[in-house]
Amino acid sequence: MSLSRTLLTFPLLAMSLQSSAGEVEVLHWWTSGGEAKSVEALKDMLEAKGHSWKDFAIAGGGGDTAMTVLKTRAVSGNPPSAAQIKGHNIREWAELGFLTDLNQVADEGHWKLVVPPVIDEIMRWQGDYVAVPVNVHRVNWLWANPEVFKQVGVEIPSTLDEFYTAADKIKAAGYIPLAHGGQAWQNATLFETIALSVLGSEGYTKAFVDLDPATLSGEKMVEVFTHFKRFKQYVDTKYRGRSWSQASEMVIEGEAAMQIMGDWAKGEFAAAGKQPGVDYVCAPAPGTADQFTYNMDSFTFFELQDESSKEAQHALAATIMDKEFQQQFNLNKGSIPVRLDMDMTGFDICAQESMKAFKLAGNSGDLVPSISQGMSTTAYAQDAIFDVVTNFFNESNADPERAAKRLANAVRAAI
């Protein structure tokens, strides 16, 4: 059941928050590794401004568990000060009247000037800022083991045709060309990357943002499914149920040559003591060099009654967009700052290349939202896409033309 359908079954009670002066209660699900270090940095910077932080961390489920708890708190009239919410869910909370505006903070921080327009728009509801962006992940990355490529004698591919040529030789040499996990969102990650290459940014947007039936069922989408089916030939038979981090480990260990995955995969290479540009290569996924599929974390801010708590909210929003926090957080998390005016000197080569691509794509119209990460459309449509894509990938005699028709029908039924 969607957020709006769930909440509308409860009476919308007057919201209030019993808290001490200058306190913010922050709901998030960053509880491990670099994420936990990043949250601690935010807490320290806020408290240095004289406000107190009440941690409301809920681990597990990629945020699903946290959202369940948040709904209960919100409908009982006791929401936290801020919550980690992203994409279309921001709009749903705003439509229900739960969110406060951050216009004063945004104006003082010149957010509109330092954030790309496509991301700035996501942070607004009916012109008002109701959320603040934290970071940006690039999803359309190719991670490669250069030693495997050296042993086989092939180059890292930059186009789909080059991928097939390299993958055939890698497979013949006894390596797994593409490490992949058979979870629905991983299937969608691979699918959306191929779709971006085949459809282009404009066609991708028509299909997965506008949900245009003709594009979803058209000849180009048939071509996308045809490539998707061909890619499966380069995945080993034990892919089902494998996590993305296990797939990354296959590349790290030289069992597999490549993985298509967002830049959170970089953390696995770093944890293994590997250096970018030396022990592993990060490159745009084949056919998407000038494009950028984004996933973005953000915090929304709830309407509160206590004036000192509102001041603390504003301080938190300003801190998130502060250059010092943006640097600390993203160095720990492996993502890039959402601000376009950051000095990237202290970041690794993968992050530097990501920021360069982010800026170029923002100017060229090639900055597109990820399907797999819940950025491009509603949860309903996303689930429909996941089902069609995963069923197709697992089917031995999958028909691309029939799959394109199923995709259009499934999305139509979901909206």
C-alpha positions in Angstrom: 0.0 0.0 0.0 1.4 3.5 -0.9 2.3 6.1 1.6 -0.7 8.3 0.8 -3.2 5.4 0.9 -1.8 4.3 4.2 -1.8 7.7 5.8 -5.2 8.7 4.6 -6.8 5.8 6.5 -5.9 7.6 9.7 -7.3 11.0 11.0 -4.8 13.8 10.3 -4.1 14.9 13.8 -2.5 18.2 14.8 1.2 17.7 14.9 3.4 18.6 17.8 6.8 17.6 19.1 7.6 17.4 22.8 11.3 18.2 22.9 13.9 20.3 24.6 14.8 23.7 23.1 17.0 23.5 20.0 16.7 19.8 19.6 16.3 17.9 16.3 15.2 14.3 16.1 16.5 12.8 12.9 15.2 9.5 11.4 17.7 7.7 9.1 18.9 4.2 8.3 22.7 5.0 8.0 23.9 2.6 10.7 27.1 1.0 9.4 30.6 1.8 8.2 31.2 5.0 6.4 27.5 6.0 6.7 27.6 5.9 10.5 30.8 8.1 10.4 29.0 10.5 8.1 26.0 10.9 10.4 28.3 11.4 13.4 30.0 14.3 11.5 26.6 15.9 10.9 25.7 15.5 14.5 28.9 17.1 15.7 28.6 20.0 13.3 25.0 20.7 14.4 25.9 20.5 18.1 28.8 22.9 17.5 26.1 25.4 16.6 24.5 25.0 20.0 21.6 22.6 19.2 21.1 19.0 20.4 20.7 15.9 18.2 18.4 13.0 19.0 19.3 10.1 16.9 16.4 8.0 15.4 18.3 5.4 13.5 16.5 2.3 12.2 18.6 -0.3 10.4 17.6 -2.7 7.7 15.4 -3.0 4.6 17.0 -0.2 2.6 14.7 2.2 4.5 11.5 0.2 4.4 11.4 -0.4 8.1 12.2 3.2 8.8 9.3 4.3 6.6 6.9 2.1 8.5 7.9 3.6 11.8 7.7 7.1 10.3 4.1 6.6 9.2 3.1 5.5 12.7 4.8 8.5 14.3 3.4 11.0 11.7 -0.2 10.0 11.9 -0.1 10.0 15.8 0.9 13.7 15.6 4.5 13.1 16.7 6.8 13.2 13.7 10.6 13.6 14.0 12.2 16.9 13.0 13.7 15.4 9.8 13.6 12.1 8.0 15.6 10.5 5.3 13.1 10.5 2.4 13.9 10.7 -1.3 12.4 10.9 -4.8 8.6 10.7 -5.3 8.0 10.0 -1.6 8.9 13.7 -0.9 5.9 14.7 -3.0 3.5 12.3 -1.2 4.5 13.6 2.2 4.1 17.2 1.0 0.7 16.6 -0.5 -0.5 15.3 2.8 0.5 18.6 4.5 3.2 17.2 6.9 6.2 19.2 5.7 7.5 22.6 6.6 9.2 25.0 4.1 12.9 25.7 4.2 12.7 28.8 1.9 14.6 31.1 4.3 17.5 28.6 4.7 17.6 27.9 0.9 17.6 31.6 0.1 20.4 32.4 2.6 22.4 29.4 1.3 21.8 30.2 -2.4 20.7 26.6 -3.0 19.3 27.4 -6.4 22.6 28.6 -7.6 24.7 25.6 -6.4 22.4 22.7 -7.1 21.5 21.4 -10.6 17.9 22.4 -11.6 16.7 18.9 -12.0 17.6 18.1 -8.4 16.5 21.5 -7.1 13.1 20.8 -8.4 12.8 17.5 -6.5 13.5 19.4 -3.3 10.5 21.6 -3.8 6.7 21.3 -3.5 4.6 24.0 -5.2 7.6 26.2 -5.3 8.6 25.8 -1.6 11.7 23.9 -0.4 10.6 21.0 1.8 13.7 18.9 1.6 17.5 19.2 1.4 19.7 17.0 -0.8 22.6 15.3 0.8 24.6 13.6 -1.9 24.6 12.1 -5.4 25.4 8.6 -6.5 26.1 7.7 -10.1 24.4 4.4 -11.0 25.7 3.8 -14.5 29.2 2.8 -13.6 31.3 -0.2 -14.9 33.7 -1.6 -12.4 36.5 -3.7 -13.9 39.5 -5.8 -12.8 42.4 -4.6 -15.0 44.5 -7.7 -14.4 41.8 -9.9 -16.0 41.6 -7.6 -19.0 45.4 -7.7 -19.3 45.5 -11.5 -19.1 42.9 -11.9 -21.8 44.3 -9.1 -23.9 41.2 -6.9 -24.3 40.4 -3.3 -23.6 37.7 -2.0 -21.1 34.6 -1.5 -23.3 33.0 1.9 -23.9 30.2 0.7 -26.2 27.8 -2.2 -26.2 29.5 -3.7 -29.2 32.9 -3.4 -27.5 31.3 -5.1 -24.4 30.2 -8.1 -26.4 33.6 -8.4 -28.1 35.5 -8.2 -24.8 33.0 -10.5 -22.9 33.2 -13.2 -25.5 37.0 -13.3 -25.2 36.9 -13.1 -21.4 34.4 -16.0 -21.3 36.5 -18.1 -23.6 39.5 -17.5 -21.3 37.6 -19.0 -18.4 36.6 -15.9 -16.5 33.1 -14.7 -15.7 32.6 -11.6 -17.9 29.9 -10.0 -15.7 29.4 -10.3 -12.0 25.7 -9.9 -11.2 23.2 -10.7 -8.4 19.7 -11.8 -9.3 17.8 -9.5 -6.9 15.1 -7.4 -8.6 16.8 -4.1 -8.0 20.1 -5.4 -9.4 18.3 -6.7 -12.5 16.7 -3.2 -12.9 20.1 -1.6 -12.5 21.5 -3.6 -15.4 18.3 -3.1 -17.4 18.2 0.7 -16.9 21.8 1.1 -17.9 21.3 -0.8 -21.2 18.1 1.2 -21.7 20.0 4.5 -21.3 22.5 3.4 -23.9 19.8 2.3 -26.4 17.1 4.9 -25.8 19.3 7.9 -25.1 18.4 10.3 -22.3 15.3 11.7 -24.0 13.9 8.2 -24.7 14.8 7.0 -21.3 12.9 9.9 -19.7 9.9 9.4 -21.9 9.8 5.7 -20.9 10.6 5.8 -17.2 9.7 9.3 -16.0 6.8 10.2 -18.3 5.8 6.5 -18.5 4.8 7.0 -22.2 3.1 3.8 -23.4 4.4 4.1 -27.0 8.0 4.3 -25.8 7.6 1.5 -23.3 6.2 -0.9 -25.9 8.1 0.5 -29.0 10.8 -1.0 -31.2 13.6 0.6 -29.2 12.3 -1.0 -26.0 12.3 -4.3 -27.8 15.9 -3.6 -28.7 16.6 -2.9 -25.0 15.2 -6.3 -24.0 17.2 -8.0 -26.7 20.4 -6.6 -25.4 19.3 -7.4 -21.8 18.8 -11.0 -22.8 22.2 -11.1 -24.5 23.9 -9.7 -21.4 22.6 -12.7 -19.4 24.9 -15.0 -21.5 27.9 -13.4 -19.7 26.5 -13.9 -16.2 27.3 -17.2 -14.4 24.4 -19.6 -13.5 24.7 -19.0 -9.7 23.5 -15.3 -9.9 20.2 -15.8 -8.2 20.1 -14.4 -4.7 23.6 -13.0 -4.8 24.1 -9.6 -3.2 25.7 -6.8 -5.0 28.6 -6.8 -2.6 29.2 -10.5 -3.3 29.3 -9.6 -7.0 31.8 -6.9 -6.3 33.9 -9.4 -4.4 34.0 -11.6 -7.6 35.6 -8.7 -9.5 38.0 -7.9 -6.6 39.2 -11.5 -6.5 39.6 -11.7 -10.3 36.9 -14.4 -10.6 34.8 -12.0 -12.8 36.0 -9.2 -15.0 33.2 -6.6 -14.7 30.2 -5.4 -12.7 27.6 -2.7 -13.6 26.7 -1.1 -10.3 26.4 2.3 -8.6 29.4 4.0 -7.0 28.6 2.5 -3.6 30.5 -0.5 -5.0 33.6 1.6 -4.5 33.4 0.9 -0.8 33.9 -2.8 -1.3 37.1 -2.2 -3.3 38.3 0.3 -0.6 37.6 -2.2 2.2 39.7 -4.7 0.3 42.6 -2.3 0.2 42.3 -1.7 -3.5 43.3 1.5 -5.2 41.3 3.1 -8.1 43.1 3.3 -11.3 45.6 0.7 -10.1 43.7 -2.4 -8.7 40.4 -1.6 -10.3 38.9 0.6 -13.0 35.8 2.7 -12.8 34.4 3.7 -16.2 31.0 4.8 -17.5 28.8 1.8 -18.3 29.1 0.9 -22.1 27.3 3.4 -24.3 26.6 5.9 -21.5 29.8 8.0 -21.3 28.1 11.4 -21.5 25.1 10.4 -19.4 24.5 10.2 -15.7 21.9 8.1 -14.0 21.5 9.5 -10.5 20.4 8.2 -7.1 20.2 10.9 -4.4 19.8 10.9 -0.6 17.8 13.7 1.0 16.1 14.8 4.2 12.6 16.1 4.5 11.6 18.4 7.3 8.3 18.1 9.2 6.1 20.8 10.5 6.8 21.5 14.2 5.2 23.9 16.7 8.1 24.7 19.0 10.0 27.7 17.8 13.4 26.7 19.2 13.0 23.3 17.5 12.2 25.1 14.2 15.5 27.1 14.6 17.3 23.8 15.1 15.7 22.4 12.0 16.9 25.4 10.0 20.4 24.9 11.4 20.4 21.3 10.4 19.3 22.1 6.8 22.0 24.7 6.5 24.6 22.3 7.9 23.7 19.6 5.4 24.4 22.0 2.5 27.6 23.3 4.2 30.7 22.6 2.1 32.6 21.1 5.0 29.8 18.6 5.7 29.4 17.8 2.0 33.1 16.9 1.8 33.2 14.8 5.0 30.0 13.0 4.3 30.7 12.1 0.7 34.3 11.1 1.3 33.0 8.6 3.9 30.1 7.3 1.8 31.7 7.1 -1.7 29.2 9.4 -3.3 29.8 13.0 -4.6 28.6 16.3 -3.1 25.3 17.7 -4.5 26.9 21.2 -4.7 28.4 22.1 -8.0 30.9 24.5 -6.5 32.9 22.0 -4.5 36.7 21.5 -4.6 37.2 17.8 -5.5 40.9 17.7 -4.9 40.6 15.5 -1.9 38.4 13.0 -3.6 39.6 9.9 -5.5 39.7 9.7 -9.3 36.3 7.9 -9.6 34.6 10.7 -7.6 36.4 13.4 -9.6 35.2 11.8 -12.8 31.7 11.4 -11.4 31.5 15.1 -10.5 32.8 16.1 -14.0 30.1 13.9 -15.6 27.5 15.2 -13.2 28.1 18.8 -14.2 28.2 18.0 -17.9 25.0 15.9 -17.8 23.3 18.6 -15.8 24.0 21.1 -18.6 23.3 18.8 -21.5 20.0 17.3 -20.3 21.6 13.9 -19.8 21.1 13.8 -16.0 18.4 11.2 -15.5 16.8 9.5 -12.5 17.5 5.9 -11.6 14.6 3.3 -11.9 16.3 0.8 -9.6 16.9 3.3 -6.8 13.3 4.7 -6.8 14.1 8.1 -8.3 12.3 8.0 -11.7 8.8 7.2 -10.8 6.3 6.0 -8.1 6.7 2.9 -6.1 3.7 1.3 -8.0 5.3 1.8 -11.4 8.7 0.8 -10.1 7.3 -2.5 -8.8 5.7 -3.2 -12.1 9.0 -2.6 -13.9 10.9 -4.8 -11.5 8.5 -7.7 -12.0 8.6 -7.6 -15.8 12.4 -7.1 -15.9 13.2 -9.9 -13.4 10.7 -12.4 -14.9 12.3 -11.7 -18.3 15.8 -12.1 -17.0 15.0 -15.4 -15.3 13.0 -16.9 -18.2 15.0 -19.3 -20.4 13.0 -18.5 -23.6 12.3 -14.9 -23.0 10.7 -13.0 -25.9 11.9 -9.3 -26.1 8.8 -8.2 -28.1 6.4 -9.8 -25.7 8.3 -8.3 -22.8 8.0 -4.8 -24.1 4.3 -5.2 -24.4 4.1 -6.6 -20.9 6.1 -3.7 -19.6 3.8 -1.1 -21.1 0.7 -3.0 -19.8 2.1 -3.5 -16.3 3.1 0.2 -16.0 -0.4 1.2 -17.3 -2.1 -0.9 -14.7 0.1 0.5 -11.9 -0.6 4.2 -12.5 
